[in-house]
């Protein structure tokens, strides 16, 4: 199972009735529901352990998410770097897709209706880990960067490889930069973020969501290609894809 699909098949969804779903949408999601009704793109989530017609999920509840197979450095950075301040916390988000076929392959597919106060971020690619241009330029992905390049560098210079605490990571990256600058054996993969005066600022520049093509807000769905990963922080209603979306819309508008 891919890293992306491991994320979207989490068992945090609770069953609700159709009447409850309609009531919640009318009271909490009406703006986003109308945007999605007329959008050429919908938001989908594949769920293995849930098969009811309607559900609800709150991504802020439960333990913070960690990267499925790679070390958690990138998630810590996205949650804490200044350029990501106005975006959803990756560690507190529901992971979705605009591609129905992708969600169909890994469980029951649901249309996702975020609450109007939820934070919605659209990735420029089908997987967030393919969405950072500085890694693409190096011909490596996040898995290689975190598990190999960064971890091996920390180990080489005897630094803590803790991937659970941002303050520890930040301290170790600053120390890593100091040690690396005194080392004559340079590596291109390390140069890109260590060969400067401020490693945290450099990583913030390299990972800036706006310069990497991320978009904030559900209204941006009309501007994207078919297959994009989306992550949402907050509460969402789930409607089984076998339900007619237009019927739900008519039902809400008529009440």
N, C-alpha and C positions, 0 to 999 in steps of 0.2 A: 504494500500500500504506500502511495506517495506521501511525502511530508505534508503536502497540502490537505490530502484527504484524511490523514490522521487528525488534523485540526478540526475538520468540519463534522466529524462523527463523535461528538462528545455527548455523554449522557446527562445533560443538564436540562432537557426539555420536559415541561410538565403539561399534561393533557388538560384541555378546557373544552367546553361545549361550543357549538356553533353560536348560540345566543350570547354566550360570554365573549367569544371572539369578536362578534359584531359590536357588542357594547364597548369593549376595550378599544377597538379601532375608532369608533365614533368619538370616544372621549379622549383618546390619547394619540391616535395615529392618523387622523383624518387628512391632514396636509400631505403627509408622505404617501398615504394610500392613494390619494388622487394623482399625485405625481407618478406613482408606479402604474396606475391604471392606464395612463396615456403615454407612458414611456415605451420606446421600442425595446428597451432592455429591462428585464426583471432581475430580482435578486433571489438566488436559490441556495438551498442548503441541503446536502444529503445526510440523512440520519439513519444509522443502522439499528439503533435500539429503540426506535419509536415509530409507531405506525398508525396512530390516531389521526383523524382529519384535521384537528386544530390543536395548537399548542402555544406555549409562551415560554420565553427564556429571558433571564436577566444576567447579562455577562459580568456585571459587577459583583455578583455573588460567587462564593466559592474561592478556592485558592487561585492565585495569579497563574496564568498560563506560562509554560516554559517551552522553548523550542523542542520539537518532537525528536529529532535525531542529532541536530547540531548543538554545540554548546550555546549557552544562553546570552552570549555577549551582545549580539545584535538587538535582541529584544530589550536588554537593559539600556542600550544606547538610544533606541527609538523611544523608550519611555521617559528618558531624561535629558536628551540633547535639546538645546533651546529652540532649534528650528522645528522640532516636533511638538512644541508646547500646545498648540491649538488643535492638534489632531488626537484621535482616540488613542488610549493606551493599548499597545499591542498585547500586553499581559492581561488585559481586562476586556478582551473583545471576542465576539462571535465571528468565525471565519466563514465567508460565503463566496459565491461565484456568480457571474452573470451567464454562465454556460450551463443550460439545463442538462445537456448530454453528460457533462462532467459530474454533476451531482447525481444523475440517474445511475451512474456506474458504481456508486458506493452507498446504496441504501435508498430509502424512500425520499423522494424529492419534495421539498416544501418551498413555496413562495414565502419570502421573508418580508414582513412589514415592520420596519423600525418605528418605535415611538418617535413623535415629532421632536422630542428633546434628546434623542440619541445622537451620538457622533458617528458619522459615516465617512469612511475613507475608501477611495477607489484607487487600486494599484494600476500602474501602466502595463503590467503583464499578467499572465494567468497565475503566477506564483510570485509572492512578494520577494522571494529570494532571487528572482531573476530581474528585479526591478531597479538595481543600483548600477548606474553606468560605469562607475570606477572599477567595479569588479568585472563587468563585461569587457572593459578595455584591457584588463589583465588576463582575460580568458579563464577566469575562475568564478566559482559561485560562492554563496555564503557558507555552505558546508565546508568547502576547501579553505576559505578564509578563516573561519572560526576554529575548526577542528585541526587544521594543519598549520597555516601560516601564523596566526596569532598565538595559538596555544604553544606551538613549538618555540616561538620567540620568547614567550614568557618563561618557558622551561629552560631555555638556553641560558638566560640571564638570572636564573634562580628566583623568579618571582612567583607569587601566589596565582594559581589558575582559577580562583574563585569566580564562578559565574552566577552567583545568587545575589550579590550586593553591588549596587552601582558605585557607591563610594569607595569600596575596595578596588573595583575594576578601574575607576578613574585614577586612584593613587598608583596602581600598578602600571597603567599606561604611561603616566607621567614619568615614573621611574624607568620604564622600558625605553622611553625616548632618550633619557639621559645616558643610559648604558649603550644604546645603539649608536649614538653620535660619536662615542669614543671607540667604536669598533670599525676597523678598516674593511671588514668583509660585509659589503652591502648586498641587499637583495631588492629587486624591483618591487616585489610584493610588499615589502616593509617600507621602502622609500616613499611610496605614495602617501603614507600617513605619518611616518616618523621623521622624514627629512624636511623639517620646518621648525618653527619656534614654539608651537603650541599644538600638541597632538589632539587635544579635545576639540579645539576650534577647527582644526583640519578635518577631523572626522565629522564634525557638524556640517562643514561645507560639503564634504563628499557625500554625506547621507541626507542632505537637505531634501525634504519631500517635494518641494515645489520645483527645484531644478532637475529632479529625477522623474518628474511627470506624474506624481501623485495628485489626486484631486480630492477636495473636501466637499462633502455635501451630496445628498441624494439627487438633487436637481441636475448634477453633472452627468447622470447616467445617459442622457440623450447624446452626449458627445463622445462616448467611448466605443471601442471595438467590442465584438461579441464576448471574447473570453478574457475577463479580468477578475482578479481576486479582489474581494471587498471585505473589509473588517469593520465591525460595528461595536461600539461600546454603549451599552444601555439595554433597555428592554425591547423585545421584538415579539410580534405575533407570527406564528407559522400556520400557513394554510396548505394542506396537501395539494400537490399539483394536479391530482385527479379531479379536484373541484374546479368548477368554471369560475374564473376570476371575475368575469362580467356579471355573473349571477350574484356574486357576493357584493359587487359594486352596486347593482340595482337594488339589492336588498337593503343596503345601508342608506342609499339615497331616498328610498321610499318610506323609511321609518321616521 
